[in-house]
Amino acid sequence: MSTDTLPEPGTNPGKNPAGSGGELIRLEQVTKRFGDHTVLDHLDFSVDAGKHVTLIGPSGSGKTTILRLLMTLTKPDEGVITVDGERLFPAPEKQVREVRKKIGMVFQQFNLFPNMTVLRNITEAPVTVLGLSKDAAEERARELLELVGLTDHLDKHPAQLSGGQQQRVAIARALAMRPKVLLLDEVTSALDPELVAGVLDVLRDIARSTDITMLCVTHEMHFARDISDQVLMFDSGRIIEAGPPERIFSEPERNRTREFLSAVL
């Protein structure tokens, strides 16, 4: 049994180290409850522009709830969320919609439109939401399909693709909106084991070849170690340890972190 105690509300172990590209995401005293259960407990943390931050910890510790808050799929009960210097919550609905355009997310399930081709899946939102011309959206989509290795599949429908290929389309679709931050929620959990490596390789390429900010929830610890600038360990709705991946994975300071890593590595 761990003897660790959680940090007091108002402390900020998840604050990014200085010297990066300026703060892009900030959560201040964010609390989220579902009934009597507190999922996030006065949470403070920030993500700097261009950084790759991975959230680890047991199921139910609040990691995915953070992504859902940033996607405005749910709202916090208390606290302030800021993205790129603008309030996401609390804020007027028009401002929420504009700030939300800066955020892209890839879900566990692919959520592609089954009646649309791969190309149309990627171009639909840039045309209807951002107002891009069809030609400009298709040019962007073709570049992204090359990035994810699917240039030969643009006229296919999702049912004609493997799970790994569908997830790569979902990644391209998120990037087509040119978000400032990409949220990744256990993007390989719905894939057969032999397809996981291909998707993770695509994400590694994106992390290394672009300046996009990434906030990732994953149980793929080797992937987290490869791509992260910072790793945050969650337990019971709070960050109990934060640091560079080399330290978190090799010399964690908290008993709870050691217990978790010994179970998943």
Contacts in CASP RR format, 6 or more apart in sequence:
PFRMAT RR
TARGET T0000
AUTHOR 0000-0000-0000
METHOD contacts of the structure
MODEL  1
MSTDTLPEPGTNPGKNPAGSGGELIRLEQVTKRFGDHTVLDHLDFSVDAG
KHVTLIGPSGSGKTTILRLLMTLTKPDEGVITVDGERLFPAPEKQVREVR
KKIGMVFQQFNLFPNMTVLRNITEAPVTVLGLSKDAAEERARELLELVGL
TDHLDKHPAQLSGGQQQRVAIARALAMRPKVLLLDEVTSALDPELVAGVL
DVLRDIARSTDITMLCVTHEMHFARDISDQVLMFDSGRIIEAGPPERIFS
EPERNRTREFLSAVL
2 254 0 8 1.000
2 255 0 8 1.000
2 256 0 8 1.000
2 259 0 8 1.000
3 255 0 8 1.000
4 240 0 8 1.000
4 254 0 8 1.000
4 255 0 8 1.000
4 256 0 8 1.000
6 41 0 8 1.000
6 235 0 8 1.000
6 236 0 8 1.000
6 238 0 8 1.000
6 240 0 8 1.000
7 13 0 8 1.000
7 238 0 8 1.000
7 239 0 8 1.000
7 240 0 8 1.000
9 29 0 8 1.000
9 41 0 8 1.000
9 42 0 8 1.000
9 238 0 8 1.000
10 29 0 8 1.000
10 42 0 8 1.000
10 44 0 8 1.000
11 44 0 8 1.000
12 44 0 8 1.000
12 45 0 8 1.000
12 46 0 8 1.000
13 45 0 8 1.000
13 232 0 8 1.000
13 239 0 8 1.000
13 240 0 8 1.000
13 241 0 8 1.000
13 242 0 8 1.000
14 44 0 8 1.000
14 45 0 8 1.000
14 46 0 8 1.000
14 230 0 8 1.000
14 232 0 8 1.000
14 239 0 8 1.000
14 242 0 8 1.000
15 44 0 8 1.000
15 45 0 8 1.000
15 46 0 8 1.000
15 242 0 8 1.000
16 23 0 8 1.000
16 45 0 8 1.000
16 46 0 8 1.000
16 47 0 8 1.000
16 48 0 8 1.000
16 51 0 8 1.000
16 53 0 8 1.000
16 230 0 8 1.000
17 230 0 8 1.000
19 48 0 8 1.000
20 48 0 8 1.000
20 49 0 8 1.000
20 50 0 8 1.000
20 51 0 8 1.000
20 229 0 8 1.000
21 48 0 8 1.000
21 49 0 8 1.000
21 50 0 8 1.000
21 51 0 8 1.000
22 48 0 8 1.000
22 49 0 8 1.000
23 46 0 8 1.000
23 47 0 8 1.000
23 48 0 8 1.000
23 49 0 8 1.000
23 85 0 8 1.000
24 47 0 8 1.000
24 48 0 8 1.000
24 49 0 8 1.000
24 50 0 8 1.000
24 83 0 8 1.000
24 84 0 8 1.000
24 180 0 8 1.000
24 181 0 8 1.000
24 213 0 8 1.000
25 46 0 8 1.000
25 47 0 8 1.000
25 70 0 8 1.000
25 81 0 8 1.000
25 82 0 8 1.000
25 83 0 8 1.000
25 181 0 8 1.000
25 213 0 8 1.000
25 215 0 8 1.000
26 45 0 8 1.000
26 46 0 8 1.000
26 80 0 8 1.000
26 81 0 8 1.000
26 82 0 8 1.000
27 43 0 8 1.000
27 44 0 8 1.000
27 45 0 8 1.000
27 46 0 8 1.000
27 66 0 8 1.000
27 69 0 8 1.000
27 79 0 8 1.000
27 80 0 8 1.000
27 81 0 8 1.000
28 44 0 8 1.000
28 79 0 8 1.000
28 80 0 8 1.000
28 81 0 8 1.000
28 82 0 8 1.000
29 42 0 8 1.000
29 43 0 8 1.000
29 44 0 8 1.000
29 78 0 8 1.000
29 79 0 8 1.000
29 80 0 8 1.000
30 40 0 8 1.000
30 42 0 8 1.000
30 43 0 8 1.000
30 44 0 8 1.000
30 69 0 8 1.000
30 76 0 8 1.000
30 78 0 8 1.000
30 79 0 8 1.000
30 80 0 8 1.000
30 81 0 8 1.000
31 38 0 8 1.000
31 40 0 8 1.000
31 41 0 8 1.000
31 42 0 8 1.000
31 43 0 8 1.000
31 76 0 8 1.000
31 77 0 8 1.000
31 78 0 8 1.000
31 79 0 8 1.000
32 38 0 8 1.000
32 39 0 8 1.000
32 40 0 8 1.000
32 62 0 8 1.000
32 65 0 8 1.000
32 69 0 8 1.000
32 74 0 8 1.000
32 76 0 8 1.000
32 77 0 8 1.000
33 39 0 8 1.000
33 77 0 8 1.000
38 237 0 8 1.000
39 60 0 8 1.000
39 62 0 8 1.000
39 65 0 8 1.000
39 237 0 8 1.000
40 62 0 8 1.000
40 65 0 8 1.000
40 66 0 8 1.000
40 69 0 8 1.000
40 76 0 8 1.000
40 237 0 8 1.000
40 238 0 8 1.000
41 236 0 8 1.000
41 237 0 8 1.000
41 238 0 8 1.000
42 78 0 8 1.000
42 238 0 8 1.000
43 66 0 8 1.000
43 237 0 8 1.000
43 238 0 8 1.000
43 239 0 8 1.000
45 232 0 8 1.000
45 239 0 8 1.000
45 242 0 8 1.000
47 53 0 8 1.000
47 181 0 8 1.000
47 213 0 8 1.000
47 215 0 8 1.000
48 213 0 8 1.000
49 180 0 8 1.000
49 211 0 8 1.000
49 213 0 8 1.000
50 211 0 8 1.000
50 212 0 8 1.000
50 213 0 8 1.000
50 214 0 8 1.000
51 213 0 8 1.000
51 214 0 8 1.000
51 229 0 8 1.000
51 230 0 8 1.000
52 207 0 8 1.000
52 213 0 8 1.000
52 214 0 8 1.000
52 216 0 8 1.000
52 227 0 8 1.000
52 228 0 8 1.000
52 229 0 8 1.000
52 230 0 8 1.000
53 214 0 8 1.000
53 215 0 8 1.000
53 216 0 8 1.000
53 228 0 8 1.000
53 229 0 8 1.000
53 230 0 8 1.000
53 231 0 8 1.000
53 232 0 8 1.000
54 216 0 8 1.000
54 217 0 8 1.000
54 218 0 8 1.000
54 224 0 8 1.000
54 227 0 8 1.000
54 228 0 8 1.000
54 230 0 8 1.000
54 231 0 8 1.000
54 232 0 8 1.000
54 245 0 8 1.000
55 63 0 8 1.000
55 66 0 8 1.000
55 215 0 8 1.000
55 216 0 8 1.000
55 217 0 8 1.000
55 231 0 8 1.000
55 232 0 8 1.000
55 234 0 8 1.000
56 63 0 8 1.000
56 218 0 8 1.000
56 219 0 8 1.000
56 221 0 8 1.000
56 224 0 8 1.000
56 231 0 8 1.000
56 232 0 8 1.000
56 233 0 8 1.000
56 234 0 8 1.000
56 248 0 8 1.000
56 260 0 8 1.000
57 63 0 8 1.000
57 233 0 8 1.000
57 234 0 8 1.000
57 235 0 8 1.000
57 260 0 8 1.000
58 234 0 8 1.000
58 235 0 8 1.000
58 260 0 8 1.000
61 234 0 8 1.000
61 235 0 8 1.000
61 236 0 8 1.000
61 237 0 8 1.000
62 234 0 8 1.000
62 237 0 8 1.000
63 217 0 8 1.000
63 234 0 8 1.000
64 185 0 8 1.000
64 186 0 8 1.000
64 217 0 8 1.000
65 74 0 8 1.000
66 215 0 8 1.000
66 217 0 8 1.000
67 105 0 8 1.000
67 183 0 8 1.000
67 185 0 8 1.000
67 215 0 8 1.000
67 217 0 8 1.000
68 74 0 8 1.000
69 75 0 8 1.000
69 76 0 8 1.000
69 81 0 8 1.000
69 89 0 8 1.000
70 81 0 8 1.000
70 83 0 8 1.000
70 88 0 8 1.000
70 103 0 8 1.000
70 105 0 8 1.000
70 181 0 8 1.000
70 183 0 8 1.000
70 215 0 8 1.000
71 100 0 8 1.000
71 103 0 8 1.000
71 104 0 8 1.000
71 105 0 8 1.000
71 183 0 8 1.000
72 88 0 8 1.000
72 89 0 8 1.000
72 96 0 8 1.000
72 100 0 8 1.000
75 89 0 8 1.000
76 89 0 8 1.000
79 89 0 8 1.000
80 87 0 8 1.000
80 89 0 8 1.000
80 90 0 8 1.000
81 87 0 8 1.000
81 88 0 8 1.000
81 89 0 8 1.000
82 88 0 8 1.000
83 99 0 8 1.000
83 102 0 8 1.000
83 103 0 8 1.000
83 180 0 8 1.000
83 181 0 8 1.000
84 99 0 8 1.000
84 102 0 8 1.000
84 180 0 8 1.000
86 95 0 8 1.000
86 98 0 8 1.000
86 99 0 8 1.000
87 95 0 8 1.000
87 99 0 8 1.000
88 96 0 8 1.000
88 99 0 8 1.000
88 100 0 8 1.000
89 96 0 8 1.000
91 99 0 8 1.000
101 129 0 8 1.000
101 130 0 8 1.000
101 177 0 8 1.000
101 179 0 8 1.000
102 179 0 8 1.000
102 180 0 8 1.000
102 181 0 8 1.000
103 179 0 8 1.000
103 180 0 8 1.000
103 181 0 8 1.000
103 183 0 8 1.000
104 174 0 8 1.000
104 177 0 8 1.000
104 179 0 8 1.000
104 181 0 8 1.000
104 182 0 8 1.000
104 183 0 8 1.000
105 174 0 8 1.000
105 182 0 8 1.000
105 183 0 8 1.000
105 184 0 8 1.000
105 185 0 8 1.000
106 167 0 8 1.000
106 170 0 8 1.000
106 171 0 8 1.000
106 174 0 8 1.000
106 182 0 8 1.000
106 183 0 8 1.000
106 184 0 8 1.000
106 185 0 8 1.000
106 187 0 8 1.000
107 170 0 8 1.000
107 185 0 8 1.000
107 187 0 8 1.000
108 185 0 8 1.000
108 186 0 8 1.000
108 187 0 8 1.000
108 189 0 8 1.000
108 190 0 8 1.000
109 190 0 8 1.000
110 158 0 8 1.000
110 163 0 8 1.000
110 166 0 8 1.000
110 167 0 8 1.000
110 169 0 8 1.000
110 170 0 8 1.000
110 190 0 8 1.000
111 170 0 8 1.000
112 121 0 8 1.000
112 158 0 8 1.000
112 166 0 8 1.000
112 169 0 8 1.000
112 170 0 8 1.000
112 173 0 8 1.000
113 120 0 8 1.000
113 121 0 8 1.000
113 124 0 8 1.000
113 158 0 8 1.000
114 157 0 8 1.000
114 158 0 8 1.000
114 159 0 8 1.000
115 157 0 8 1.000
116 124 0 8 1.000
116 157 0 8 1.000
117 154 0 8 1.000
117 155 0 8 1.000
117 156 0 8 1.000
117 157 0 8 1.000
118 145 0 8 1.000
118 150 0 8 1.000
118 153 0 8 1.000
118 154 0 8 1.000
118 155 0 8 1.000
118 156 0 8 1.000
118 157 0 8 1.000
118 158 0 8 1.000
118 161 0 8 1.000
118 169 0 8 1.000
119 138 0 8 1.000
119 141 0 8 1.000
119 142 0 8 1.000
119 145 0 8 1.000
119 154 0 8 1.000
119 155 0 8 1.000
121 158 0 8 1.000
121 169 0 8 1.000
121 173 0 8 1.000
122 137 0 8 1.000
122 140 0 8 1.000
122 141 0 8 1.000
122 144 0 8 1.000
122 145 0 8 1.000
122 169 0 8 1.000
122 172 0 8 1.000
122 173 0 8 1.000
122 176 0 8 1.000
123 132 0 8 1.000
123 134 0 8 1.000
123 137 0 8 1.000
123 138 0 8 1.000
123 140 0 8 1.000
123 141 0 8 1.000
123 176 0 8 1.000
125 173 0 8 1.000
125 176 0 8 1.000
125 177 0 8 1.000
126 132 0 8 1.000
126 136 0 8 1.000
126 137 0 8 1.000
126 140 0 8 1.000
126 141 0 8 1.000
126 176 0 8 1.000
126 177 0 8 1.000
127 133 0 8 1.000
127 134 0 8 1.000
127 137 0 8 1.000
129 177 0 8 1.000
130 177 0 8 1.000
130 178 0 8 1.000
132 140 0 8 1.000
137 176 0 8 1.000
140 176 0 8 1.000
141 154 0 8 1.000
141 172 0 8 1.000
141 176 0 8 1.000
142 151 0 8 1.000
142 154 0 8 1.000
144 172 0 8 1.000
144 175 0 8 1.000
144 176 0 8 1.000
145 151 0 8 1.000
145 153 0 8 1.000
145 154 0 8 1.000
145 172 0 8 1.000
147 172 0 8 1.000
147 175 0 8 1.000
147 202 0 8 1.000
147 205 0 8 1.000
147 206 0 8 1.000
148 168 0 8 1.000
148 169 0 8 1.000
148 171 0 8 1.000
148 172 0 8 1.000
148 202 0 8 1.000
149 168 0 8 1.000
149 202 0 8 1.000
150 165 0 8 1.000
150 168 0 8 1.000
150 169 0 8 1.000
150 172 0 8 1.000
153 160 0 8 1.000
153 161 0 8 1.000
153 165 0 8 1.000
153 169 0 8 1.000
158 166 0 8 1.000
158 169 0 8 1.000
161 169 0 8 1.000
162 195 0 8 1.000
163 190 0 8 1.000
163 191 0 8 1.000
163 192 0 8 1.000
163 195 0 8 1.000
164 191 0 8 1.000
164 195 0 8 1.000
164 198 0 8 1.000
164 199 0 8 1.000
167 187 0 8 1.000
167 188 0 8 1.000
167 190 0 8 1.000
167 191 0 8 1.000
167 195 0 8 1.000
167 199 0 8 1.000
168 198 0 8 1.000
168 199 0 8 1.000
168 202 0 8 1.000
170 187 0 8 1.000
171 187 0 8 1.000
171 199 0 8 1.000
171 202 0 8 1.000
171 203 0 8 1.000
171 206 0 8 1.000
174 182 0 8 1.000
175 182 0 8 1.000
175 206 0 8 1.000
175 212 0 8 1.000
179 212 0 8 1.000
180 212 0 8 1.000
180 213 0 8 1.000
181 212 0 8 1.000
181 213 0 8 1.000
181 214 0 8 1.000
181 215 0 8 1.000
182 206 0 8 1.000
182 212 0 8 1.000
182 213 0 8 1.000
182 214 0 8 1.000
182 215 0 8 1.000
183 214 0 8 1.000
183 215 0 8 1.000
183 216 0 8 1.000
184 203 0 8 1.000
184 214 0 8 1.000
184 215 0 8 1.000
184 216 0 8 1.000
184 217 0 8 1.000
184 218 0 8 1.000
185 217 0 8 1.000
186 217 0 8 1.000
186 218 0 8 1.000
186 219 0 8 1.000
187 199 0 8 1.000
187 203 0 8 1.000
187 218 0 8 1.000
188 195 0 8 1.000
188 196 0 8 1.000
188 199 0 8 1.000
188 200 0 8 1.000
188 218 0 8 1.000
188 220 0 8 1.000
189 219 0 8 1.000
191 199 0 8 1.000
196 220 0 8 1.000
200 220 0 8 1.000
200 223 0 8 1.000
203 223 0 8 1.000
203 227 0 8 1.000
204 223 0 8 1.000
204 226 0 8 1.000
204 227 0 8 1.000
206 212 0 8 1.000
206 214 0 8 1.000
207 214 0 8 1.000
207 227 0 8 1.000
214 227 0 8 1.000
216 224 0 8 1.000
216 227 0 8 1.000
216 228 0 8 1.000
218 224 0 8 1.000
219 264 0 8 1.000
221 249 0 8 1.000
221 261 0 8 1.000
221 264 0 8 1.000
221 265 0 8 1.000
224 231 0 8 1.000
224 245 0 8 1.000
225 245 0 8 1.000
225 246 0 8 1.000
225 249 0 8 1.000
228 244 0 8 1.000
228 245 0 8 1.000
229 244 0 8 1.000
230 242 0 8 1.000
230 243 0 8 1.000
230 244 0 8 1.000
230 245 0 8 1.000
231 242 0 8 1.000
231 243 0 8 1.000
231 244 0 8 1.000
231 245 0 8 1.000
231 248 0 8 1.000
231 249 0 8 1.000
232 239 0 8 1.000
232 241 0 8 1.000
232 242 0 8 1.000
232 243 0 8 1.000
233 239 0 8 1.000
233 240 0 8 1.000
233 241 0 8 1.000
233 242 0 8 1.000
233 248 0 8 1.000
233 252 0 8 1.000
233 254 0 8 1.000
233 256 0 8 1.000
233 257 0 8 1.000
233 260 0 8 1.000
234 240 0 8 1.000
235 256 0 8 1.000
235 260 0 8 1.000
240 254 0 8 1.000
240 256 0 8 1.000
240 257 0 8 1.000
241 248 0 8 1.000
241 252 0 8 1.000
241 253 0 8 1.000
241 254 0 8 1.000
241 256 0 8 1.000
241 257 0 8 1.000
242 248 0 8 1.000
248 257 0 8 1.000
249 261 0 8 1.000
249 265 0 8 1.000
252 258 0 8 1.000
252 261 0 8 1.000
END
